[in-house]
């Protein structure tokens, strides 16, 4: 980094995490004088190794094999379980990506003081959702400890992190390996209507149970009927206006009525006119528009902006 100069090093540092910057900065500060021939040899060796690597494939399997060359098997297993778990560099980043129900279910068996520390370290919106899922009396104990909490000592924080890593994250990584049916449902969601029908029909002939599980996990345009009225209105505000008439062109009357019910009379009238003015359209174009609306709904749900009913058979009252 020192040999690259300020401009190039600055561009690299901008891509790094704060912890990485601290580690590298500490090493740089303690280098002392380095002879020019050592710098030249190092740069040549680095360039040769990088240039001779050819195409690289980064994967869990390749990473695990590489780690096995230099670390004990137990340590490699621990590292791989951690990186296969929720995304995030630090433990608190990772906890921020754990479903609130899963996190609350674990924390309800911990000491209130421990839970207070955890909730003070994660995002406030995520902490609020976790707190709401804890038993009332236990949640109040946590709140009282958070109110009385002063700065947490480093050794206490390290202890909580070690416990979470060994008891929670490692188990979570093992228990949340991706379900094959869930993965196929996401793939099928991205097929056009004809391909989806073809594959599901073929799968039903070979394995009806798997076909039914995949269909239950899929989220289609018709499943927008599971949106609450506020969620539908949020979706209508966010959707691209040119996509909606095309998407509704191929929708059932029941689903169209749900969209219209969440628009003002004037906006609904304009939307109906836009749909009618389209004339004949290609099925593929309708599928693409509907897929775009579904993808947007899933994004809004993932970010917590809307809620989608888990039960496909659950009817909504308006």
C-alpha positions as CSV (number, residue, x, y, z in Angstrom):
1,X,0.0,0.0,0.0
2,X,2.8,2.4,0.8
3,X,4.5,1.6,-2.5
4,X,1.4,2.3,-4.5
5,X,1.2,5.9,-3.3
6,X,-1.6,8.0,-1.8
7,X,-4.0,8.1,-4.7
8,X,-4.0,4.3,-5.5
9,X,-3.9,3.3,-1.9
10,X,-6.8,5.6,-1.1
11,X,-8.9,3.9,-3.8
12,X,-8.2,0.5,-2.3
13,X,-8.8,1.6,1.2
14,X,-12.2,3.0,0.2
15,X,-13.3,-0.6,-0.7
16,X,-12.3,-2.0,2.7
17,X,-14.2,-2.5,5.9
18,X,-13.2,-0.3,8.9
19,X,-11.7,-3.3,10.7
20,X,-9.5,-4.1,7.7
21,X,-8.4,-0.5,7.4
22,X,-7.4,-0.5,11.1
23,X,-5.4,-3.7,10.7
24,X,-3.5,-2.6,7.6
25,X,-2.9,0.9,9.1
26,X,-1.5,-0.6,12.2
27,X,0.9,-2.8,10.2
28,X,1.9,0.2,8.0
29,X,2.7,2.4,11.0
30,X,5.0,-0.3,12.5
31,X,6.9,-1.2,9.3
32,X,9.8,1.2,9.8
33,X,12.4,1.5,7.0
34,X,12.1,-1.0,4.2
35,X,14.9,-1.4,1.7
36,X,14.1,-0.7,-2.0
37,X,15.2,-4.2,-3.1
38,X,12.8,-5.7,-0.7
39,X,9.9,-3.6,-2.0
40,X,10.8,-4.4,-5.6
41,X,11.0,-8.2,-4.9
42,X,7.7,-8.1,-3.0
43,X,5.9,-6.3,-5.9
44,X,7.3,-8.6,-8.5
45,X,6.4,-11.7,-6.5
46,X,2.9,-10.4,-6.0
47,X,2.4,-9.4,-9.6
48,X,3.7,-12.8,-10.8
49,X,1.4,-14.7,-8.5
50,X,-1.6,-12.7,-9.5
51,X,-0.8,-12.8,-13.2
52,X,-0.2,-16.6,-13.2
53,X,-3.5,-17.4,-11.4
54,X,-5.6,-17.5,-14.5
55,X,-9.4,-17.6,-14.1
56,X,-10.4,-17.8,-10.4
57,X,-13.6,-19.3,-9.0
58,X,-14.6,-18.2,-5.6
59,X,-16.9,-20.7,-3.8
60,X,-17.6,-22.2,-0.4
61,X,-15.9,-25.4,-1.5
62,X,-12.7,-23.8,-2.8
63,X,-12.5,-21.6,0.3
64,X,-12.9,-24.6,2.6
65,X,-10.2,-26.6,0.8
66,X,-7.8,-23.7,1.0
67,X,-8.4,-23.3,4.8
68,X,-7.9,-27.0,5.4
69,X,-4.3,-26.6,4.2
70,X,-3.4,-24.4,7.1
71,X,-6.0,-24.6,9.9
72,X,-7.3,-27.4,12.1
73,X,-10.5,-29.0,10.9
74,X,-12.5,-27.8,13.9
75,X,-11.5,-24.2,13.2
76,X,-12.3,-24.5,9.5
77,X,-15.7,-25.9,10.4
78,X,-16.4,-23.0,12.7
79,X,-15.3,-20.4,10.1
80,X,-17.4,-22.0,7.3
81,X,-20.5,-22.2,9.4
82,X,-20.1,-18.6,10.3
83,X,-19.7,-17.3,6.7
84,X,-22.6,-19.6,5.5
85,X,-24.7,-17.9,8.1
86,X,-26.3,-14.4,7.8
87,X,-24.4,-11.7,5.8
88,X,-22.3,-9.2,7.7
89,X,-18.7,-8.7,8.7
90,X,-19.2,-8.2,12.4
91,X,-21.4,-10.2,14.7
92,X,-23.8,-7.2,15.1
93,X,-24.0,-6.9,11.3
94,X,-24.9,-10.6,11.1
95,X,-27.6,-10.3,13.8
96,X,-29.1,-7.4,11.9
97,X,-29.8,-9.9,9.1
98,X,-31.4,-12.6,11.2
99,X,-35.2,-12.8,11.1
100,X,-36.6,-11.1,14.2
101,X,-38.7,-14.2,15.1
102,X,-35.7,-16.4,15.1
103,X,-33.6,-14.0,17.1
104,X,-36.4,-13.4,19.6
105,X,-36.9,-17.1,20.1
106,X,-33.3,-17.5,21.0
107,X,-33.0,-14.4,23.2
108,X,-36.0,-15.2,25.3
109,X,-34.0,-17.9,27.0
110,X,-31.0,-15.6,27.8
111,X,-30.5,-13.3,30.8
112,X,-32.3,-9.9,30.4
113,X,-28.9,-8.1,30.7
114,X,-27.5,-10.1,27.8
115,X,-30.6,-9.3,25.7
116,X,-30.2,-5.6,26.6
117,X,-26.7,-5.6,25.3
118,X,-27.7,-7.3,22.1
119,X,-30.6,-5.0,21.4
120,X,-28.4,-1.9,22.1
121,X,-25.9,-3.1,19.4
122,X,-28.3,-3.8,16.5
123,X,-30.4,-1.3,14.4
124,X,-33.2,0.3,16.3
125,X,-35.9,-0.8,13.9
126,X,-34.7,-4.4,14.1
127,X,-34.4,-4.2,17.9
128,X,-38.0,-2.9,18.1
129,X,-39.4,-5.9,16.1
130,X,-37.4,-8.3,18.3
131,X,-38.6,-6.6,21.5
132,X,-42.2,-6.8,20.4
133,X,-41.9,-10.6,20.1
134,X,-40.5,-11.2,23.5
135,X,-42.9,-12.2,26.4
136,X,-44.2,-8.9,28.0
137,X,-42.7,-9.3,31.4
138,X,-39.4,-10.4,30.1
139,X,-39.4,-7.5,27.5
140,X,-40.0,-5.0,30.3
141,X,-37.0,-6.4,32.2
142,X,-34.9,-5.9,29.1
143,X,-36.2,-2.3,28.7
144,X,-35.4,-1.4,32.3
145,X,-31.8,-2.8,31.9
146,X,-31.4,-0.8,28.7
147,X,-32.5,2.3,30.4
148,X,-30.0,1.8,33.2
149,X,-27.2,0.7,30.9
150,X,-24.0,2.7,30.8
151,X,-21.1,2.0,28.4
152,X,-20.6,-1.7,28.1
153,X,-17.1,-2.9,29.0
154,X,-15.1,-4.4,26.2
155,X,-14.6,-7.8,28.0
156,X,-18.4,-8.1,28.6
157,X,-19.1,-7.3,24.9
158,X,-16.5,-9.9,23.8
159,X,-18.1,-12.5,26.0
160,X,-21.5,-11.8,24.6
161,X,-20.1,-12.0,21.0
162,X,-18.3,-15.4,21.8
163,X,-21.5,-16.8,23.2
164,X,-23.6,-15.7,20.2
165,X,-21.0,-17.0,17.8
166,X,-20.6,-20.5,19.4
167,X,-24.2,-21.1,20.5
168,X,-26.4,-19.2,18.1
169,X,-24.7,-18.4,14.8
170,X,-23.2,-21.9,14.3
171,X,-26.5,-23.6,15.0
172,X,-28.3,-21.0,12.8
173,X,-25.9,-21.7,9.9
174,X,-26.5,-25.5,10.2
175,X,-30.3,-25.1,10.5
176,X,-30.8,-22.6,7.7
177,X,-29.1,-24.4,4.8
178,X,-31.2,-23.5,1.8
179,X,-34.1,-25.7,1.2
180,X,-34.0,-27.2,-2.3
181,X,-37.8,-26.7,-2.8
182,X,-37.5,-23.0,-1.8
183,X,-34.6,-22.5,-4.3
184,X,-36.6,-24.2,-7.1
185,X,-39.7,-22.0,-6.2
186,X,-37.6,-18.9,-6.7
187,X,-36.3,-20.2,-10.1
188,X,-39.8,-21.1,-11.2
189,X,-41.0,-17.6,-10.2
190,X,-38.6,-16.3,-12.8
191,X,-39.8,-18.5,-15.7
192,X,-42.3,-17.3,-18.2
193,X,-45.8,-18.7,-17.9
194,X,-45.5,-21.3,-20.6
195,X,-42.1,-22.7,-19.2
196,X,-43.5,-22.6,-15.7
197,X,-46.5,-24.6,-16.7
198,X,-44.4,-27.1,-18.7
199,X,-42.0,-27.8,-15.9
200,X,-44.6,-28.0,-13.1
201,X,-46.7,-30.4,-15.2
202,X,-43.7,-32.6,-15.9
203,X,-42.7,-32.5,-12.2
204,X,-46.2,-33.4,-11.1
205,X,-46.0,-36.6,-13.2
206,X,-42.7,-37.6,-11.6
207,X,-43.1,-36.3,-8.0
208,X,-46.4,-34.8,-7.1
209,X,-45.4,-34.0,-3.5
210,X,-42.4,-31.9,-4.7
211,X,-44.5,-30.1,-7.2
212,X,-47.1,-29.2,-4.6
213,X,-44.4,-28.0,-2.2
214,X,-42.9,-25.8,-4.9
215,X,-46.3,-24.3,-5.9
216,X,-47.0,-23.5,-2.2
217,X,-43.6,-21.7,-1.9
218,X,-44.0,-19.7,-5.2
219,X,-45.2,-16.1,-5.1
220,X,-47.1,-15.2,-8.3
221,X,-49.0,-12.2,-9.5
222,X,-52.2,-13.8,-8.3
223,X,-50.7,-14.0,-4.8
224,X,-50.9,-10.2,-4.7
225,X,-54.5,-10.8,-3.4
226,X,-52.8,-11.6,-0.1
227,X,-51.7,-8.0,0.3
228,X,-53.4,-5.9,3.0
229,X,-55.0,-2.7,1.8
230,X,-52.1,-0.5,3.1
231,X,-49.6,-2.8,1.5
232,X,-51.5,-2.6,-1.8
233,X,-51.5,1.2,-1.7
234,X,-47.7,1.2,-0.9
235,X,-47.2,-1.1,-3.9
236,X,-49.3,1.2,-6.2
237,X,-47.2,4.2,-5.1
238,X,-43.9,2.4,-5.9
239,X,-44.8,0.6,-9.1
240,X,-43.7,1.9,-12.5
241,X,-46.9,3.5,-14.1
242,X,-46.2,2.0,-17.5
243,X,-46.0,-1.6,-16.1
244,X,-49.3,-1.6,-14.2
245,X,-51.8,-1.5,-17.2
246,X,-49.8,-4.2,-19.0
247,X,-49.6,-6.4,-15.9
248,X,-53.4,-6.0,-15.2
249,X,-54.2,-6.7,-18.9
250,X,-53.8,-10.4,-18.1
251,X,-55.1,-10.4,-14.6
252,X,-58.3,-11.9,-13.3
253,X,-61.3,-9.5,-12.7
254,X,-61.0,-10.3,-8.9
255,X,-57.4,-9.1,-8.8
256,X,-58.1,-6.1,-11.0
257,X,-60.9,-5.1,-8.6
258,X,-58.4,-5.3,-5.7
259,X,-56.1,-2.8,-7.4
260,X,-59.0,-0.5,-8.3
261,X,-60.4,-0.6,-4.8
262,X,-57.1,0.9,-3.5
263,X,-57.1,3.8,-6.0
264,X,-59.1,7.0,-6.0
265,X,-62.1,7.0,-8.4
266,X,-60.3,9.2,-10.8
267,X,-57.1,7.2,-10.8
268,X,-59.1,4.0,-11.2
269,X,-60.9,5.3,-14.2
270,X,-57.7,6.4,-15.8
271,X,-56.1,3.0,-15.2
272,X,-59.1,1.2,-16.8
273,X,-58.9,3.4,-19.8
274,X,-55.2,2.7,-20.1
275,X,-55.8,-1.1,-20.0
276,X,-58.5,-0.8,-22.6
277,X,-56.4,1.3,-24.9
278,X,-53.6,-1.3,-25.0
279,X,-55.4,-3.5,-27.4
280,X,-54.0,-7.0,-28.1
281,X,-50.6,-7.5,-26.4
282,X,-48.1,-10.3,-26.4
283,X,-48.4,-12.8,-23.5
284,X,-44.6,-12.5,-22.9
285,X,-44.9,-8.8,-22.4
286,X,-47.7,-9.3,-19.9
287,X,-45.6,-11.9,-18.1
288,X,-42.7,-9.6,-17.9
289,X,-44.8,-6.7,-16.5
290,X,-46.4,-9.0,-13.9
291,X,-43.0,-10.4,-12.9
292,X,-41.7,-6.8,-12.4
293,X,-44.6,-6.0,-10.1
294,X,-44.1,-9.2,-8.1
295,X,-40.4,-8.5,-7.8
296,X,-41.2,-5.0,-6.5
297,X,-43.7,-6.4,-3.9
298,X,-41.1,-8.9,-2.7
299,X,-38.5,-6.1,-2.3
300,X,-40.9,-4.0,-0.3
301,X,-41.8,-7.0,1.9
302,X,-38.1,-7.8,2.4
303,X,-37.4,-4.2,3.5
304,X,-40.3,-4.3,5.9
305,X,-42.3,-1.6,4.0
306,X,-45.2,-4.0,3.4
307,X,-46.6,-7.2,4.8
308,X,-47.6,-10.2,2.8
309,X,-49.9,-12.8,4.4
310,X,-48.1,-16.1,4.9
311,X,-51.3,-18.1,4.3
312,X,-52.2,-18.4,0.6
313,X,-55.7,-19.4,1.6
314,X,-56.2,-16.6,4.0
315,X,-58.9,-14.2,2.8
316,X,-58.7,-10.4,3.4
317,X,-61.7,-8.2,4.3
318,X,-61.9,-4.7,2.9
